[in-house]
C-alpha cells in the first residue's frame, strides 16, 4: 500500500471505553425517563455521533429530546471520568510508537467531541504519537460520510491512495472507503467481524500489532 498516513478511530479501536460509554448511556436514559435499552443495543450505536446515538435508540423522539439526551450524556460522562479509567487496548501504545518511528503520520477521527477526545488521548499516553485529531464537532458531516478523512487528507497533504483508515465499526470502514482510502477493521472493539466484512474492509486484524505487517 505504501502507507504514509493512518487514520484511527478512537473508541473500540485505540481506547477501551465500552464500559464507561454503556454505563453513561444507561444513566442518561434513566435520568431522561426513557424506555431502557439493553447493553447490546447500547454497544451497537457506539461510533455514531452522540445525537445520532439517541436517534438510533429512540427513533420516535423529537429533536429537542435528542439534544437534551446528548447534553445530559456529556455531563454524566464528564462526572464518570472521575471514577472510570479508560485504558488503551493491549499493545496499542507500543505499536503507535513503532509506527511513528517508522515515519508514518498518525491521526484520529472520532465521533466523540474534540475536548473529550483530547483528554482521553492524553490519559492513554499516546498524544505524542498523534499529529492531528478530529472530533464530531470539527466536521459538518460525520461518519460514515468521508468528510473526517477528507479533512485529514487536506490537513496532512497526503493522498488517499497512501492512507489506511482503521476502526472497529462499519461506519469507520465506509468512511474510509468513500474517501478513497484503504481500510482495516479490528475485531477487539464494539463491532463484529461480519459487520466489518459486509462493510467491505480491505483487511481485518485481531491484534493491533498486525498493522505492522500490512504496511
N, C-alpha and C positions, 0 to 999 in steps of 0.2 A: 504493500500500500504506500510505501514511502511516507509514513505518517509524520507530520510535523506538529499537529495540534490534536489534543484530546479534550473533548467537551464532556465533562462528567455531570450526571445528575447527582444530587446530594442524598436525600432521604432514601434509604434502602439500597444505596449504591456505595457511598463512602461512609455515611453515618448510620448507626443502628438506632433509629429514633422511633421505631414502631410502637414501643410501649408507651412513650410519652404522648405520641400522637393519638393513639386509640383511647388512652385514659382521658386526655383533654377533650376529645370528641364526645365521650360519654358524659363528662361533666357539663359540657356545653349543652348537650341535648336535654339533660336533666334540668339545668337552670332555665332553659327556654321552654320547658314543659312540652317537648315534642315527643312523639312516639319513639320508644327505644329502638335501637338498631343493634345487630349482633356485631361481635368483633370482626367476623369475616366481612360483613358489609362495610364496616369502617375501613378495614385494610384495603378493600377493593378500590376505594376512591383516593388513596394516597397517591400523590403525584399530580393531581389536579390542582389548579389554583383554589384558594380557600373558599371563595364564593361558589365555585363550581362543585366543590365537595358537598356543600349543603344543598345545592340544586339537584345533585345526583341522588342524595339520600332522601330528599323531600321535594320531588318534582312538582307538587301541588301548592307549595307555599309561595307567598308573594315576595317581591324583591326587597321590600322593607324588612321582612323577617330574615331573609338571607343575609342582608347587611348586618343586622343585629347579631345573628349567629356568628358571623365572621369576626365582628368586634369582640364578642364575648369569648370566642376561642382564643384570640390573640392575648387578651387579658389573662385568661386562665393558663395559657401556655407559658407566659412570662412568669407567673406565680409557680407553676410546676417545675420550671427550670431551676428553682431554688432547692428542690429535693430530688429531682431526677437528674441523672448524669448521663446523657447520650455519649456513646463511645464509638470509636472507629471500628469497622469490621476487621477481622483478623488480617494482618499483613498489609492493610491499606497504607499506613503511614510510611513504612519502609519501601513499599512499591512506588509510591508517589515520589519519594526522594530519588529512587533509582531512575524513574522516568525523567525527572528534572535533570539529573546528572547526565542523562543521555542527550540532553539538548532539546527535549520536547517542550512545547508550550502547553501548560495545563490550566484549564479553566473550568468553571462550574456554571451550569444553567439550571436553576431550581424553580419550583413552583411556590416556595415559601418567600416571605417578604425579605428584602435586602438586609435590613438591620438584623433580623433573626439569623439569616444565613451567615453574615459576617461573624456574629457571636459564636455560632456553632463551629464554624471553620477554625476560629481561633482556639476554642476549647478543645478541639480534637488535635491541635498542634500541627495543622497542615497549611496554615496561612502563608508560610514562607514558600510553599510549593505552587500556590495558585496565583497566577498573574492577572486574572480577570474573572469577575463573577457577576452573574445576573440573577436578580430575584424577580418574582412575579410583578412587582411594582416598577420594574425597569423596562417593561415591554408593554406594547398595546395589545398584542395577541399572544396568548400563552400556548404551551404545549397542548395538543400535537402540532400546532402551527409552527412553521420553521423559523419564525422571527427571532427567537432566542439564539439559534445557531447562526442565522444570517447576520445578526448584530455582532455576534462574537467574531465572525469572519471579517467583518468590516473593521472591527477594533484591532484585530491582530494582524490583518493584512495577509492572512493565509487562505489559500484556495480550498474549497470544499473537497476537492479530489485528494488533498493531503490531510483530511480531517477525519477523526474517528469519534463518534458520539457513543457514550457508554451509559447505560441505565438499566434499571430493574423493571420498568413498566413499559407497556406497549406504546404509551404516549411519547416516551423518550425515543423509541425506535422510529416511530412515524415522524417525529420532529426532525430527526437526523436525515432520514431518507428523503423527506420533502425538501430539505436544504441541499440535497445532492451529496451528502457526506456518507462515509461508510458507517456502519452501525454494529454495536456489540451489546447483546443482552447479558445480564448477570442473574444467576439463579439464587443468590443468597438473600435477596431483598423481599419486596412485597408482591411481586408479580410471579406468574408461573412460567415454566419453560414453554408450555403450549401457547400461552398468550404472546410470548416473545417470538416464537416460531410463526404464529399466524400474522404477526405484525411485519414479518419479513426481515428479521435481524440477519445481518450478514454472518455474524459469529455469535455464539453463546458460550459463556465460560462459567465454571463452577468455583473459581478462585481468582482473585484479582491478579495474582502472580502470573496467570496465564496470558495476561496482556503483553507481557514482555516477549512472548514467542510469536505474537501476532504482528509486531511492528516490522 
